Amino acid sequence: MKYGVKMSDIAKEFSVSVVTVSNALGDRGGVSPELCAAIKAKAVELGYRPSVARRPRQKQETGDKPARRFLTVGILTAERFCGDKGTFYWELTQRVTRLLKRSTNVLCESVSMRQEKNCLPPELVTSHKVNALIMLGQIGHDYLDMILQVGLPVVFLDFYDEHYHVDSIVSDSYYGGYLLTDYLISMGHRRIGFMGNVTETSSIHDRFMGYIKALMEHGIPYRKDWTLADREPNGPLITDLVFPPDMPTALVCNCDETAFRVISALKESGYRVPEDVSVVGYDNYMVSDMCVPSITTVEVNLEIMAQATVDIIFKKLEHPDYSEGKRIIPGKLIIKNSVRRLQEHEHEKVESKTGVD
C-alpha cells in the first residue's frame, strides 16, 4: 500500500480537478456515475486514505443520552485583504475563533492570490477536515463556485454576493459611508473625494454608494476624478498613492488602513492633515488611534458580527436547510482629530480659485 497518496494524485490520473475527486469520493453529486466509480477504484488501487478531522475526547453525557459529536469549523480568509502586520480581519478572526472554540475545533487557512486565480482548492476542503466553512473577505466567483460545489454549510463574513444564496454577516457599510460624508458636509466641506476601488468588494461599493447619497442630498455634484484607487485591480495595495492636481478638501477612505496610508502620503506630498485635507476612515481599527492625527471613522461592532456568524453556522450545522440571508450589523460614527471645520470664507475661496460653481 502506498502512503501519502493525495487527492491531487488521483486527479492527475483522470485530468480532473481535486474538487471533482472530492465530490466523487464523498458521493456529493456533480460527477457522472462512470467517472465516480473509476475514481473510487483508483483511490483503492493507490491506497488513498482520507484525512479525518481531529476530534477531541468526547465527554460522556449523563443517562442514556449519546455523547455530542465534536465538529470542526474552518475559517478561510482572502489573503489579499490581510496585511503582514495584522489587519482588521485578524482581529475579527480572533473573535470568531474564541467563540467557536467553546464547543468546536477551529482550523484557519488563507487563500492566496495564486490559489484564487488558478482555482486551487484549500487544504481544509481537499482533506475533508471541516464540517462547515466561514469565508472572510471577498473572493472571486470562480473560486466561490468551486468551494460551494463541495456542499459544506458556508457563511460569508464581511461580504455578500447576490449571485449566491449564502448567508452573510456584514456591517452597514451603506449607512456608514453616508454618515462619514454627511459629517464632512456638516463641517463645511463640499469638495469631497472617495479613496477605494469601488468594485473590489461589496463593502467598499456600499460605502461608496452611501457617499454618493450624501452628496446628492446636499446638491453636491459627483466628480469622477475624485474617486481614487488604493490598490491594483484584484491585487496588492498601491505603494505610491496618486492624488489629483485639483485636490478635494476632504477624502472618505474605504477603511482605516487606507486612511492611515493616505495621511502618510499626503504629508509626503506637502499637505497638512487636517489643515489642508481632512480624512476619514472606516472600521475603528487600532490603526485609527495610532495615526497622527487620530482618524475619524465608523466603528464596526466586531463582537456582534462574530457572535452572529457563530450562531448562524451552528444553526446550519444542526439544520442543513436553515437559511437566514443577509444580516446587517449597524455601526456608529466616532469623531477624532482628522477633520477640520472649513469656514464659509475658506469654502468660497477654494471654489473661486478652482472655478467650481
Residue pairs with C-beta under 8 A, 6 or more apart in sequence:
1 47
2 46
2 47
3 47
3 49
5 43
5 46
5 47
5 48
5 49
6 48
6 126
7 18
7 21
7 22
7 25
7 48
7 126
8 18
8 126
9 46
9 48
10 21
10 39
10 42
10 43
10 46
10 48
11 17
11 18
11 20
11 21
13 42
14 20
14 21
14 35
14 38
14 39
14 42
16 35
16 39
17 119
17 121
17 146
18 120
18 121
18 126
19 121
19 125
19 126
19 146
19 149
19 150
20 30
20 31
20 35
20 39
21 39
22 28
22 121
22 125
22 126
22 128
22 150
23 29
23 30
23 31
23 149
23 150
23 151
24 31
24 35
24 36
24 39
24 40
25 39
25 40
25 43
25 48
25 50
26 128
26 150
26 151
27 36
28 149
28 150
28 151
29 151
30 149
31 39
50 127
50 128
51 127
51 128
51 129
52 128
52 129
53 72
53 105
53 107
53 128
53 129
53 130
53 131
54 72
54 105
55 70
55 72
55 105
56 70
56 105
58 67
58 68
58 69
58 70
59 67
59 68
60 67
61 67
61 68
70 103
70 104
70 105
71 104
71 105
71 131
71 132
71 317
72 104
72 105
72 106
72 107
72 129
72 130
72 131
73 100
73 104
73 105
73 106
73 107
73 130
73 131
73 132
73 133
73 134
73 313
74 106
74 107
74 108
74 109
74 122
74 124
74 125
74 129
74 130
74 132
74 133
74 134
75 93
75 96
75 97
75 106
75 107
75 108
75 109
75 133
75 134
75 136
76 109
76 110
76 111
76 122
76 124
76 133
76 134
76 135
76 136
76 139
76 147
77 89
77 93
77 108
77 109
77 110
77 111
77 135
77 136
77 137
78 110
78 111
78 116
78 136
78 137
78 138
78 139
79 110
79 111
79 112
79 113
80 113
80 116
80 137
80 234
80 235
80 236
81 87
81 89
81 137
81 138
81 201
82 89
82 90
82 110
82 137
83 257
87 257
87 285
88 255
88 256
88 257
88 283
88 285
88 300
89 136
89 137
89 158
91 285
91 286
91 302
92 136
92 157
92 158
92 302
92 305
92 306
93 108
93 136
95 302
95 303
95 305
95 306
96 134
96 157
96 306
96 309
96 310
97 106
97 108
98 306
99 306
99 307
99 310
100 106
100 310
100 313
107 124
107 129
107 130
109 122
109 123
109 124
111 122
111 139
111 143
113 234
113 235
114 120
115 121
115 122
115 143
116 139
116 140
116 143
119 142
119 143
119 146
121 146
121 147
122 147
123 129
124 130
124 133
125 133
125 147
125 150
125 152
130 152
131 152
131 153
131 317
132 152
132 153
132 154
132 155
132 313
132 316
132 317
133 147
133 152
133 153
133 154
133 155
134 154
134 155
134 157
134 309
134 313
135 144
135 147
135 154
135 155
135 156
135 157
136 157
136 158
137 158
137 159
137 201
138 159
138 161
138 200
138 201
138 202
138 203
139 147
140 234
141 161
141 163
144 161
144 164
147 154
148 154
148 164
148 166
153 313
153 316
153 317
153 320
154 166
154 167
155 166
155 167
155 168
155 169
155 309
155 312
155 313
155 316
156 166
156 167
156 168
156 169
157 168
157 169
157 305
157 309
158 169
158 170
158 171
158 203
158 305
159 168
159 170
159 201
159 202
159 203
160 166
160 168
160 170
160 202
160 326
161 168
161 202
165 323
167 312
167 316
167 323
167 324
167 325
167 326
167 327
168 325
168 326
168 327
169 305
169 308
169 309
169 312
169 327
169 329
170 202
170 203
170 326
170 327
170 328
170 329
171 203
171 298
171 300
171 301
171 305
171 328
171 329
171 330
171 331
172 328
172 329
172 330
172 331
173 202
173 203
173 204
173 206
173 207
173 210
173 282
174 206
174 207
174 209
174 210
174 213
175 210
175 330
175 331
176 207
176 210
176 282
176 298
176 331
177 206
177 207
177 208
177 209
177 210
177 211
177 213
177 214
177 252
177 282
178 210
178 211
178 213
178 214
179 210
179 298
179 333
180 207
180 210
180 211
180 252
180 280
180 282
180 296
180 297
180 298
180 333
181 192
181 210
181 211
181 213
181 214
181 215
181 252
182 214
182 217
182 218
183 280
183 296
183 333
183 335
183 339
184 192
184 250
184 252
184 278
184 280
184 339
185 192
185 214
185 218
185 220
187 250
187 278
187 339
187 340
187 341
187 342
188 341
188 342
188 343
188 344
188 346
188 347
189 248
189 249
189 250
189 278
189 342
189 347
190 218
190 220
190 249
190 347
190 351
191 226
191 247
191 248
191 249
191 250
191 350
191 351
191 354
191 356
192 211
192 215
192 220
192 226
192 248
192 249
192 250
192 251
192 252
193 223
193 226
193 227
193 228
193 244
193 248
193 250
193 251
193 252
194 208
194 211
194 226
194 227
194 228
194 251
194 252
194 254
195 228
195 230
195 241
195 251
195 252
195 253
195 254
195 258
195 259
195 262
196 204
196 207
196 208
196 228
196 229
196 230
196 253
196 254
196 255
196 258
197 204
197 229
197 230
197 231
197 233
197 254
198 204
198 205
198 208
198 227
199 205
200 231
200 233
200 234
203 254
204 254
207 252
207 254
207 282
208 227
208 254
211 252
212 222
215 221
215 222
216 222
223 248
225 244
225 246
226 244
226 248
228 241
228 242
228 243
228 244
228 251
229 238
230 237
230 238
230 241
230 253
230 254
230 258
230 261
230 262
231 237
231 238
232 238
237 261
240 265
241 261
241 262
241 265
243 265
243 266
243 269
246 354
247 271
247 276
247 277
248 277
249 276
249 277
249 278
249 342
249 347
249 350
250 277
250 278
250 279
250 280
250 339
251 259
251 262
251 277
251 278
251 279
251 280
252 280
253 259
253 262
253 279
253 280
253 281
253 282
254 282
255 281
255 282
255 283
255 285
256 281
256 282
256 283
256 284
256 285
256 287
256 288
256 291
256 295
256 297
257 281
257 283
257 285
257 287
258 281
259 279
259 280
259 281
259 282
259 288
259 291
259 295
259 297
259 338
260 281
260 287
260 288
260 290
260 291
260 295
262 279
263 273
263 279
263 291
263 293
263 295
263 338
266 272
266 273
266 276
266 277
266 279
267 273
271 277
273 279
273 293
273 338
274 293
274 337
274 338
274 339
274 340
275 340
278 338
278 339
278 340
278 342
279 295
279 296
279 338
279 339
280 295
280 296
280 297
280 338
280 339
281 288
281 295
281 296
281 297
281 298
281 338
282 297
282 298
282 300
283 297
283 298
283 299
283 300
284 297
284 298
284 299
284 300
284 331
284 334
287 295
288 294
288 295
288 297
288 334
288 336
289 295
289 336
291 338
293 336
293 337
293 338
294 336
294 337
294 338
295 336
295 338
296 333
296 334
296 335
296 336
296 337
296 338
296 339
297 333
297 334
297 336
298 331
298 332
298 333
298 334
299 331
299 332
299 333
299 334
300 329
300 331
301 329
301 330
301 331
304 329
305 329
308 327
308 329
312 322
312 324
312 327
315 322
315 324
316 322
350 356
351 357
